[in-house]
Each structure stands twice: as structure tokens, then as C-alpha cells.
């Protein structure tokens, strides 16, 4: 039978599919608890900025931070996905003792590239600021550049902890701690009125986040080395990851991640360039609901990613299909209530950011409609990456970015933020649908399943039909919004609990 086969068989026997789903669900529950808090903090951060400062200042900050996040995605070099993929395979196939060496292999180049990009931002801050609209953009960009390496260090450490199924540090540091610090600092600056320090308030928390994340990772690594987390401490005959193998996986993921973030954040920059800073501020506000929903999406993805890598390493295609369909149902349960409510009450939601932002109601409605479909389509793009086909994943994300840029160029000059929202949805469809076709020869996936149908029906009743009824009876406005969301939330929770078996949410199964 051989040692390699023995490791795989023992792993598969020790952890059946029901146990695997429970493990993912527990990890997702931890992430979700932080996601709820983090989503609220991030929304509060944007509301604080839009209400305390002018649209031009808000648009300038949002554009500069979008440049920062795109640069951080490029500098990451795909290390985050690479660490999750290879560490998960080491844990299931043998060879976990190679994890420290793998971590050193991955982190050094990423930090070097981050420092190089930070230097470029410092040097070219003036011309880039002029393109974004002048003002204090050069100050913003220079302040942000200083903290770029710390953003990369933070994400690298968090990815390594997630690969060990430790989700707590991602929640405490990235979902709660950093946005809480950002909100507190922005609030303090709003009191002083010194808009020039906004970028420092936004980026500064990355420094303590990096320190805490690496401290936590050290604890996780020591626990894994001693076998306290259930992983054998001695090297098995399984995965041996040399630099060429790692970077051939990670670098396409780096480009894909940069393209994906270019779709999400590049729209803000394109609207600033094509429609002005005011339009960029409105588009950012209109897409905040999407960002809030993505916290719920990430809660599922972060928990499922290492499990998908383990299943694919052992060719457990049935397990992949089950987890994919269950994950899609979980995403619908988590995100459809938010998107449906925002879709029905788009004008009221945009009023939250200030009276000048109600023009973004149409853009918000378009974004919400697209995100409803994205949730139902599930995690096909993640599964494609976890099969090791990072070249195809890169192609999909590049095509998605091209679609986003072309549609923005065509529609933003005439439709403003709404045109950018249409571009965002079109790009999302490219990235979500293509993997379903590309995976057909490895594992056939489709989102049409009983769990997804049950989750969709429940959400439509409580957050589609009920809000429309409340709007018709109460005439819309804040009262109708509060009444509909309150009643819908209660009904939705009861429905999800009653149907937790079909939805794959029963931890006792």
C-alpha cells in the first residue's frame, strides 16, 4: 500500500465528509462572528468619512486607498493562496515539518516587492496625485506607501494561520481590531478637522496588525511542531515544495488577485479619472453594501479554502461537490438578506452617507442585483485555484478586469457611478461562470441544488416579498425599512434554524 497511501487513507477515514463539513462550518462561524462586527465597523468608517468631510476629500481618500490596496495585492505575489494551498496539502499528505521553510521561501520576496512598490509610490506620488485630482492626494499616497510592507506582512501571517484551520486571529486582528482602530483614528481627525492625516488614520493600524499576526503565527507554528493541533510533528513522505513549484502556483494567483482587486477597487479610480472625485465618492458609497456582504463571503471562503485543498489532494470529488453546494447555500443565507433589503430600500440606504449621496441609489441597486447572483453561483473560482490551475484562474480574472475597464470607459462618462456598477457586475459574471465550465473535466459543479433552493426561497420571502409589502403599506422611508428588516430578520433566523438540516448547518450531523 505504501506510506503515502496510508497517510491519505487514514486522513480520509478519520475525517468523513460530515466531520469535514462541521469543521468548515465551525471555522465559518468564527469568521462570521468577526465579519458581522467588521462589516459594521467598515460601514461606520465610510459613513464617518462621508459625513465629516466633503465629497471631494472623501473621493480623494477612497481613490488613494484603492491604489494602496491594488499595490498590496500585487506585492503579495500570491503568497496568501500559495501558503493555504501547500500547507493544507502538507497537513493531509505528510511533511508538515517543511512549513517553516515554506514560510521563509514565501515571505522574503513578497516583502521585497512591497518595499519596491512603496518606493515607487513615494517617487511618483506627484504625477499620480495630479491624475487623481490634485489636492492632498500626494500627501495621502506618500503616507500610504510607508505602510504597504506591513499590509503584506499582515496578510501573509494570517494566511498561514488559516492554513492550520486557526481562524481566530483573522477575526480579531483583520476583521475587528484594524477597522476599529481606523474608525477611532478617523473620528479623532474629524474632530480636529485635519484632513491631511486621513491617510495615516486609515493605514497606520496595519503596523500593529502585522506585529500581532506574526506573534500569533509563532504560537500556531509551535503548537503544530509539537503535534498539539493533531498534525504529526515528523515529516512524512508527502509534499516537498521547492521554490519553482511554489512560485509557479503563487505568481499566477498574484496576477489574478491583483486583477480581481482591480475590478473591485479599480472602478473607484476609473470613476475618479473619467467622472471626477465626486462621482468616485458616490460610487464608493454605493459599493459599501457589497463590501459589507463580502465580509460574510470571506467568512465562508476562509474556512472552506484549506478544506477544498485537502479534498482535491485526495481526489474526493464528491466531497468537493457537497461542500460547494453547501457553501453556496450558506452564502445565500448570509448575504441575500443584506442585498435584497438594500435593493428594495436603495434611496434610504444611500441617505445614510448624506443627502448628496442619494444619486447613487441606481448604482446600489445594480450592485446588489449582481451580488445576489454571485452568492448563488458559489465558490467555483476558489475551487479552480485549489485544483492548482492558477493559469486558468489568472486568465479568468484578467478577462474580468478587461470587461470591467471596457464597460467603465463606455458607460462612466454618460452614466457615472451607475455605469461603473454595471461594469462591476459584468466583470463578476465572467469570473464566476467561466470556472464552472473549466472544471467540468475534473469535478462537475453546478449551484442548482436543494440547499441553495431552500436558502433562496427563504430569503426571497423574508427580504424580498416582505419589504415590498412594507413599502406598499407604509409608503417607504425609514419606518418601512426598519419594520421590514426587523420582521424579516426574525423570520429568516427562525426559517434557517428550522431548516438547518437541508441547509447543511446542523453541527450535530
N, C-alpha and C positions, 0 to 999 in steps of 0.2 A: 504493500500500500504506500509506503514511503512517508517520510516525516512531513513533507509539505501537505500531502493529502490528509494526514492525521490532524494537522492544525485546522484545516478547513472544516473537516467533518466534526471535530469536537466543538468548534465555534458554532457551526450550524445547529448541532444538536443542543448545545447549551442554551442557545437563544433562538427559539422558534419565532415564527412571524408575529404571533400575538405579543410575545415579550418585546420584540423589536418595535412594534407599533407603540406599546406602552412607554418604552424608553424615549422614543421620539416625542410622544405626547407630553411626557413629564418635562423634557427639555423645552418643548414649545410652551408649556405652561409657565415655566420660569421666565422665558424670554417675553411671553405675553404680559406678565405682570409688570415687567420693566417697560415694555412697549407702550402700555397704557399711560404710565407716568411720563415716559419720554415723549410720547406724541403730544400730550398736554403741554409739556414744557416747551417743546419746539413751536407749537402753535402760539403759546403765550409769548415766546420770544419774537416771532414775526409780528404779532399784534402790538407788542410794546414798541417795536421799531417803527411800524407804520403809523401809529398814533402819536408817538413822541417826536418824530422827525418828518420833514417834508417828503413828498413823493420822490423828488429828485435825489435827496440824500439816501432814502430807502432803496431806490433803484440802483444807485451807485454802489451801495454796500452789497446788495444782492448780486450784482454783476461781478464785483471783485471777489466775493466769496465763491461764486461759481467758477471763476478762473482758478482759485485756490483748490477747490475740490477736484477739478479736472486734472490739475497738475499732480495732486496727491494720488489720483488713480493711475496716472502714467508712471509716477515714481514707484508705486507699489510693485510694479513688474510682475503682477500676477502671483506674488508670493503668498497672499492670503489663501487663494484657492489651491495653490500648489501644496501648501502645508496641510490643509484639511484633507486633500486627496491622498497624499503619500503617507501622512501619519496614520490616517484611518486604515489604509492598506497594510501598513506595518503592524498595526494592532491586531488585525484579523488574520494575516498571513504569516506572521512571525517577524522578528527583527526589530522590536520596539527600542532596543538599545541604541539604534542608529539615529534616533530622533534628535539628540543634541547636536550631532554633526550636521544633520539636515538643516537645523535651525541656523547654525552658523553659516552654512552654504547660502541660505536664502537671504538672511538679514543684511549682510555686508553690502552686496551690490545695490539693494534697494535703498539703503541709507545714503550711499554714494550718489546715486542718481537723484535722490531727493535734495541733497546739498547742491548738486549741479543746477537743478531746476530753480532752487531758491536763489542761487547766484544770478541766473538769467533773469528772474523776476526783478531782482534788485537793479540790474543793469538796464533793463528795458522797461522799467516802470513808467517812465515819462511818455514814450510813444504809445504804449498800451493804454495808459490813462487818458491820453488825448483821444484815442479811438472810442473809449467808453463814454466820453462826455466831459472830460476835464474835471474841474472842481478839485476835490481832495482825493481823487482816485489814485494818484501816485503815492500819497501817504498810506492809503489803505493797502495797496499792493506791496509796498515795502514792509509794512508791519506783518502782513500775512506771510510773506516769504520767510521770515525768521522762524516761523513755527511749522513750516512744511515738513522738515525731517521728523518732528515729534508726532505729526499726524500719521506718517508712515510707520514709525516705531509702534505707535499705539495699535494700529490695525494688525500689524504682524503678530504682536504678542497675543492679541485677542483671538486671532485665527488659530494659533497654536493651542490655546486653551479649549476652544470649541472642538478641535480635532480630538481632544481627550474627553469629549462629552461634558465639559465643565462650562455651563452657560452663565453662571452667577456673575463672573467678572465682567462679561459683556454687558449684562444688565446694569450692574452697579456703576461701572465706570463710563460706558459709552451711552447707555440709554437714559441714565438718571443723573449721574454725577456731573458729566461735562455740560449737558444742556442746562442743568440747574445753575452751575457756575456762570455760564454765559448769560442767563436771564438776570442773575443778580448783578453782574457787572454792567450789563446794558441798562438796567434800572438805575444804577448809581450814576452812569454817564448821562442818562436822560435828565436827572436832577441837576447836574452841573451844566448841561447844555453844550458840552464839548464834543461835537460830532466827530472830530478828527480822531478820537480814541475808540470809535466804534469797532474798528477792525481789531484792535488789541483786545477789547472785551470779548469779541467773537472767537478769536484764535488762541488767546492766552491759555485757556483751560486745557489745550492739548498737551502742554508741558507736564502738569501733574498727572494727567490721564496716562501718559506714556510711562511715567515712573511707577504708578500703581499697577498698570497692566503687566509690566515686566517683573515686578515683585511677586505678583500673583502667579505668573507663569513659572517662576522659580519654584514656588510651592508645589505646583502641579507636576513639574518635572521630577522633583524629589520623591513625590508620592508614587509616580509611575515607575521610577527606578527601583523602589523598594517593593513594588508589586502590590501596594496598598489599594490601588484602584482596580485590581482584578486583572491587570495586564502582566504577563510573565516578564520578569526582570532580565532574563538572559536572552541573547539574540537567538532567534530561530533561523531556519534556512530560507526564510521568505524574502521579502522585499530588500533589495540593495539598490539604493538610489544614488547614481553618480551625477555629477553636475550636468552632463549633457541630457540625461533623462529628465532631470528636474526642470531645466530651463526650456526644453522642448515642449513641456506641458505648460509651464508658467507664462512664458513670454506671449504666446497667442492669447492666453487669458488676460494678460495685461492690456494688450491692444483691444480685446473685446470689452474689458471693463471700462477702459477709457472711452470707447465708442458708446457704451451704454450710458455712462455718466454724461457724455456729450449730448446724448438725446435728452436726458433729464434736466441737465443744467445748462447745456449749450443754448437751449431755447431762450433762456433769460438774456444771455449775451447777444444772441441774434436779434431779439426784440429791441435791446438797447441800441444796437448798431443800426437797425432798419426802422425802428419806430420811436426811439428816444427813451430816456430814463424813466419817464412817467409810465410808458407802456410796459417797461421791464418790471416796474414795481407792481403794476396791476396783474401782470402775468404771474409773477412770483406769488402774490397773494392768492390768485385763483388756483394755483397748483399746490397750495399748502395742504389742502384736504388730501390730495394724492400722497404727499409726503407723510402725513399722519397715518394714512392707511398702509403705507409701506412699512411702518413700524410693526404692524400686525403681520404683514407678509414676511418680513425678516425673521420674526419670531418663529415662524414655521420653517423657513429656509435654513436658518442656522442650526436648528435641531435636526432637520432631515438630511442635510448635506453629508455629514460623516456616515450616516446610516445607508444612504444611497451608494456611497463609495464602497462600503463593506459588502452590500448586496451584489453590486456589479462585479466586485473582485471574486466572488464565489459563484457567479452566473445564476444568481437567484432572481430570475426574471419575473416569476410570479410575485415575489415579494416586492419588487420594484413597481409592478403594476398596482398592487394593493396599496402601497404607500403613496404612489402618485395620485390615485383616485381619492384616498382618504385625505391627503394633503389638500387637494382641490376643494373638497367639502369643507375642511377646516378654514381655508382661506375665504370661502363664501360666507361661512358663519361669522368670521371675524370682521370682514371688510365691507360686505354688502350693506349692512345696516348704516354704516357711515356714508357710503357713496350714494345710496338711494335717498337718504334724508337730505344730503346736500344737493342732490339733483332736483328734488321737489321744491326745496326752500333755498334755491341758489341766491336770490336777491338778499334774503335775510342773512345768509351766511356771509356774503361779501360785505354787508354793512358792518360786520364785526371789526373789519380792518379800518373803517372810517367811511364817511359819506362819499369821498372821492373814488372809492374802490368799487362801487356798485356797478360800474360799467363792465366789470369783469364777470358778471353773472352768466353770460352766454358761454364764456370760456370755461367757467367752472362746470357748467352742465355738460359740455363736451368732454372734459377731462373725466368726470365721474362716469359717464356712459362707457368710455373706453376702459376704465379701471374695473367696472363690473365684468366686462368680458375677459379682461386679463386674469382676474381671480378665478373665473370658471375654467379657463384654459390650464390653470395649474402651473406646475414647475418643470415643464418639458425642457426649457433651456438649461436649467440646473442639471437635469439628468444627462443631457447631451454632454455637458462639460465633464461630469463624473464618469462617463464612459472612456474618457481620455481623448475624445475627438475635439480637441481645442481648436484645430484648424477650421472645422465647420462652425464651431461656436463663434470664432472670430469673424468668419465670413458673414454670418447672420447679423452680428452686431454692426459690422461695417455697412452692410446693406441698410440696416435700420437707421444708422446715422445719416447715410446719403439721402434716404427718403425724408428724414426729418429736415435736413438742410434745404433740400429742393422745395418741399412744401412750404417751409418758412419763407424762403425767398419769393415764392409765388404769392403767398397769402398774407404775410405780415404787413406789407405796405398798404394793402387795401382793407384788411380785416383786423389788424393789430393783434391783441392778445388772443382773440378767438381763432385767428389763423394759426398762431403758434400752438394752440391747443389741438387743432385738427392735425397738425404735423406730428405732435406728440403721440396721438392715438394711432395714426397711420404707422409710425415707426414701431410702436408697441406690437401691433398686429404682425408685422414682419418678423419680429424677434420671437413671438410666441407660437406662430403657426408653423414656420419652417422646421423647427426641431421635431415636431410630430411626424412629419413626412420623412425626415432624415434618419429617424430612429427605427423605421419600420423593419429594417433587416436585422436589427439587434434585439429590440424589445418593442412590441406593438403597444402603443399607448393611445388611449382616447379618453377625453374627460367626461363622456356620457356614461354615467354610472348611477346606481341607486343612491349612494351617499350624496353625490352632487345634486341630483334631482330633489332629494329631500331638503337639503340645505337651501337650494334656490327657491323652492316653493315657500318655505317658511319665511325667508327674508322678504320675498315679494309681498306676502300677506301683511307682515307687520311693519315694513318700512317702505312699501310701495302703495298698496291699496289704502291702508290706514291713514298715512299722511295726506293722500289725495282727498280722502273723505273729510279729514280735519280741515284742510284748506277750503273745501267747498262749504262746509258748515260754518266755520269760524271766519272765513274771509281772508285767510292768510295772515301774515305778520308773525311777530314774536310769540304771541299767545298760542297760535296754532302750531308753531314749531315746537315749543316746549311741551305742549299737550301730546302731540303726535309722537315725539321721540320718547317721552316718558312712558306712555302706554305701550308703544312698540317695543321698547327695551324690556319691559316686564314680560310681555307676551313672548318675545323672542327667547328670553332666558328659560322660561317655562317649556317652550317648544323644544329647544336644544336639549334640555335636561331630560325631557320625556322621550326624545328620540336619540339619546346618546349612543345606543347600541347600533342602529343603522348608520349613524354618522361616524362611527369608529372612535367615539370619545369616551368609552367606558374603560377606565383604568383597571377594572377588576377582571376584564376578559383575558 
